């Protein structure tokens, strides 16, 4: 839509190549980095039937919070075990994680922590696992 408005002003067509991606917001850029990190993490294998994500209700739940990190931070701020079943999709979990960070210091988001939306267990990005059904 922004390009169409811009085309009207410059009076010529604008072509966007297929391999060019525009990241509009800081959140969009963070979600890409979040997904890349989670793809490197351990996979959670389950026989459970996965329901739709309770955040967006459009995508099957595909992430599970499992404590895998070697967290050596101060007691009370360390990662904890989450016993919730997979209820969220990767995008919604990424948005949740970003919304719990210091918005004035986005450079710290990748190394920060958040709490599970349900049980409030603390987790870092290393504790987010993609779900693989058996």
N, C-alpha and C positions, 0 to 999 in steps of 0.2 A: 504494500500500500504506500509506503514511504517512497519507493522508487517510482510508482505511478505519479505521485504528486511532483516528484523531482523531474520526471520526464516532461510534464506539462510546462515546467519552468524553463528547461533547456531546449525544448522543441526538437528533440531527437530521441530515438529509441535507446534504451539502456539494456545491455545484454549482460547477464550474470552467468559465468561459466559454471558447469555442473559441479566441479570439484572445489568451488569456493563456498565457504561457510561464513555467514555473518553472525557474530555473537552480539546480541543486542544489549545484554545486561550482564552485570557481574554475576548474577545468579546463574545465567545460562552458561557462562564460562566455568563457574564452580561445578555445576552439574556434570559437565564433560569430565573434569578432573576427578570428581567423586566416582563416576562410573568407571573411569580408567583404573583407579585404585582398587575398587571393589572387584574388578575383573582379575586382579592379581592375587586377591585374598583366597583363603581356603573356601572350598565349596561345601555347602550343607546338603547332604543327601537325605531324602525323606520318602516315606511311602504314604504320607498324609495326602489327602485330597486338598488341593489348594483352592481357596476361595478368591473372590475378587478383592483387590486392595481396598482397605477401608478408608483410604485417603481420597482416591479418585473414583472408585467403584467402576473402573473401566478396564484395568489391566489385572491379570492374575497376580496374586501376591508372589513375589519372587526373591525376597530377601529375609534373612534370619540373623538376629544378633546373637553372636557366640563370642565369648571372651577368648581371643587367640593372642592378643598382644602381650608383650612382656612389660607390663605397666609397672614402673618403679616410682611413681609419683607419690606425693604426700597422701597419707591415709585420709579418706574422706573425699579425695579428688581422683582416686584411682578408678579404673574400669572395674565393673562388676558383672556377674553373670545374669543374663536375661533368660527367663524361662518361658517367655511368650512364644506362641507358635508363629509361623510366618503369616503376617497380616498385611504387609506393606509391599508396594512395588519399589523398585530402585529409585525411580524419579521422585516419588513422594517422600521416601526416606531421605534422599538428598536434600529436598526442600526443607524437610523438618530439621535436619542437621544444620543447614545454613541459617535457618531462622533462629536457632539457639546460639549463634555466634555473635561476637562483638562486631556490629555493623560498621564501626569506625576503624576497625583493624582487620580487613579481609585477608591480609597476608598471614594471619595466624590461624585461619580456618582449617587448613589441612592438618595441622597438628593439634587441634583442639578436641574437645569432647562434647557430647550432648547426652540427653537422657532418653530412654525408650519412651515413646509417646504413651504407652500403657502402664508399665510397671515402674518407670522412672529409674531403671538401672542405667548406670553411666557406661558409655561406650565411646570408642574412638573409631576412626575410619577403618582401622585394621580389624575390627570386630564385626564388620558388616560382610555377611557371606551371601553369595547368590545361591538360590535354592535349585537343586537338581532332583526332579522326581525320579524314582526308581522305575 
